[in-house]
Amino acid sequence: MAGDTAYKPGERVKVSGIYSVVHDDGKDTFEVTCVEGEHFPPARSGKGAHFELKYAATHAHRHDELKGTEARS
């Protein structure tokens, strides 16, 4: 695992962003978006897997530059 940026299925997402899903056998790695406050999903294949944070991103409704824009529409 990759230290502080690796998480197991079922753990709560602390940082929204793009995560690499890495299977324990190292095959079939792919990327997914995970949202802060949700849980990392289990791997369907039944193989052990973990999630590694690749790019952190602020959720649009929490970004200071975008707050209040829904009231202007």
Backbone torsions as a table, in degrees:
resi	resn	phi	psi	omega
1	MET	NA	166.7	-173.5
2	ALA	-105.1	41.0	173.5
3	GLY	68.1	-129.1	-174.0
4	ASP	-69.3	-10.9	-178.1
5	THR	-109.9	19.4	179.1
6	ALA	-118.4	133.2	-175.0
7	TYR	-134.9	150.9	-179.6
8	LYS	-95.2	154.4	173.3
9	PRO	-54.4	139.9	-180.0
10	GLY	95.0	-22.2	176.8
11	GLU	-70.8	153.5	177.9
12	ARG	-78.3	136.3	177.8
13	VAL	-72.4	123.7	-179.7
14	LYS	-94.9	-25.7	-177.2
15	VAL	-134.9	123.2	175.4
16	SER	-66.5	145.5	177.7
17	GLY	163.2	-167.8	178.2
18	ILE	-96.7	128.3	-179.6
19	TYR	-120.4	141.6	169.9
20	SER	-86.1	133.2	174.2
21	VAL	-96.0	116.8	-174.7
22	VAL	-115.9	116.9	176.7
23	HIS	-77.9	148.7	-177.6
24	ASP	-57.6	-28.4	179.0
25	ASP	-83.2	-2.1	176.6
26	GLY	79.9	0.8	-178.1
27	LYS	-97.0	157.3	172.2
28	ASP	57.4	43.1	175.7
29	THR	-72.4	138.3	178.3
30	PHE	-147.7	172.7	-177.0
31	GLU	-113.2	146.8	177.6
32	VAL	-140.1	161.2	173.0
33	THR	-97.7	131.1	176.3
34	CYS	-124.4	141.9	-173.8
35	VAL	-109.8	134.8	178.5
36	GLU	-50.0	133.5	178.5
37	GLY	95.4	-21.9	176.2
38	GLU	-84.9	177.0	178.0
39	HIS	-106.8	147.0	173.3
40	PHE	-67.2	133.1	-176.7
41	PRO	-78.7	160.5	174.9
42	PRO	-73.6	158.4	176.3
43	ALA	-82.4	130.2	-178.9
44	ARG	-65.7	-31.8	-175.1
45	SER	-67.2	-14.8	-177.5
46	GLY	82.8	-7.6	177.2
47	LYS	-79.0	152.9	175.1
48	GLY	-63.1	141.2	179.2
49	ALA	-150.3	158.6	172.2
50	HIS	-140.5	167.0	-177.3
51	PHE	-113.2	132.6	177.7
52	GLU	-118.4	125.7	179.5
53	LEU	-65.7	124.4	179.7
54	LYS	-103.3	-50.2	178.8
55	TYR	-138.6	118.1	175.1
56	ALA	-77.7	148.4	179.3
57	ALA	-150.4	139.2	176.4
58	THR	-78.5	133.0	176.8
59	HIS	-62.9	139.0	-172.8
60	ALA	-53.2	-42.9	-177.0
61	HIS	-73.0	-6.3	178.1
62	ARG	-106.6	-5.2	-177.6
63	HIS	-78.7	131.3	-177.7
64	ASP	-57.3	-36.6	-178.7
65	GLU	-71.4	-15.8	-176.2
66	LEU	-110.8	-5.0	-178.4
67	LYS	-63.9	136.3	177.3
68	GLY	86.0	-3.5	-177.8
69	THR	-68.4	-27.7	-179.7
70	GLU	-65.9	-25.9	179.7
71	ALA	-75.7	-19.7	-177.9
72	ARG	-90.2	-9.2	-176.3
73	SER	-72.0	NA	NA
